[in-house]
């Protein structure tokens, strides 16, 4: 995804559990926004972290991938810095229905322009 030069925008861009394992969260978001013409939906299974100031990224050699806890604060700052207005996105918690699992994070984007 991050190495492909996607040539156009799409009405809906959907990413389920992807942001949790990328090596560069801001690059992922930059490309996501570039491709997102109207609606975007990002789901993070690693949890909702409204008090985390910066992303917590952990590489696991065993799995050969990152396990990221995304910072709601950092995502919000990124979106505002990259052309979205506060009324164009929501970052919220989503209950899973399981007593043993913490809430997931959901990011919903609705572009006005």
Secondary structure, DSSP 4 states (H G I P E B T S, - for coil): --SS---S-EEEEEEES-GGG-S-HHHHHHHHHHHEEEEEEEEETT---TT-SS-EEEEETTTTEEEEE--HHHHHHHHHHTT--GGGEEEEEE--S-TTSPPEEEEEEE---
